[in-house]
Amino acid sequence: MSEQVDAEVSLSFRELAVIRGIVDGKTYRQIAEEIDVGFETVRTNVASVRNKLGIRSKAAIAAWAVRNNKVHDNRRYGRMG
C-alpha cells in the first residue's frame, strides 16, 4: 500500500489529539484519559483517521503525522482535551 497521502487532509482537533497520543506510543485507554473522552471515542477517531488517510496501521499513522508535521509539543500548545 502506498504511504503517499495528502498532507492537507482535513482532521478534527480531537483526531489530531488522538494522533499525538499514537505518536507518543500511548494506548487507547491512556489517550482517552488524557483528552477526557471514552475508550470507544478514541477507537472511533482512530478508525476515522485510518479512513481519511487510507492507512491501516497505527505505526503508519504515526509515521505520516511526523512526516507531515502534524505533531507538536503539547507543552507549547497547551493540554489537549
C-alpha positions in Angstrom: 0.0 0.0 0.0 1.2 3.5 -0.8 2.1 5.8 2.0 1.5 8.8 -0.3 -1.3 10.7 1.5 -2.2 14.3 1.1 -0.7 16.3 3.9 -3.7 18.6 3.8 -6.3 16.0 4.7 -8.9 17.6 7.0 -8.6 16.3 10.5 -10.5 17.4 13.6 -8.9 18.8 16.7 -9.7 15.5 18.5 -8.4 13.4 15.7 -5.1 15.3 15.9 -5.0 14.8 19.7 -5.5 11.1 19.2 -2.7 11.0 16.6 -0.4 12.8 19.0 -1.2 10.0 21.6 -0.4 7.4 19.0 2.9 9.1 18.1 3.7 9.1 21.8 3.1 5.3 22.0 0.1 5.6 24.3 -2.7 3.0 24.5 -6.2 3.9 23.5 -7.1 4.0 27.2 -4.2 6.4 28.0 -5.2 8.6 25.1 -8.9 8.6 26.3 -7.8 9.6 29.8 -5.5 12.3 28.6 -8.1 14.0 26.3 -11.0 13.2 28.6 -13.1 11.1 26.3 -14.2 7.4 26.4 -12.2 4.5 25.1 -14.7 3.9 22.3 -14.4 7.5 21.2 -10.7 7.0 20.7 -11.3 3.9 18.7 -13.8 5.7 16.6 -11.4 8.6 16.0 -8.6 6.2 15.0 -11.0 4.5 12.5 -11.9 7.9 11.1 -8.2 8.8 10.7 -7.5 5.5 9.0 -10.3 6.0 6.6 -9.4 9.7 5.8 -5.7 8.8 5.3 -6.2 5.4 3.7 -3.7 4.0 6.2 -4.3 0.7 8.0 -1.8 0.7 10.9 -1.2 2.9 13.9 2.5 2.9 13.0 1.7 4.2 9.5 -0.5 6.9 11.1 2.4 7.9 13.4 4.9 8.0 10.5 2.5 10.1 8.4 2.0 12.6 11.3 5.7 13.0 11.9 6.5 13.4 8.1 3.8 16.0 7.7 4.5 18.0 10.9 1.1 17.1 12.5 2.7 16.5 15.9 3.5 19.3 18.3 5.0 19.6 21.7 1.8 19.8 23.9 3.7 21.9 26.4 3.9 24.7 23.8 0.3 24.4 22.7 -1.5 23.5 25.9 -3.0 20.3 27.0 -5.5 18.6 24.7 -9.0 17.9 25.9 
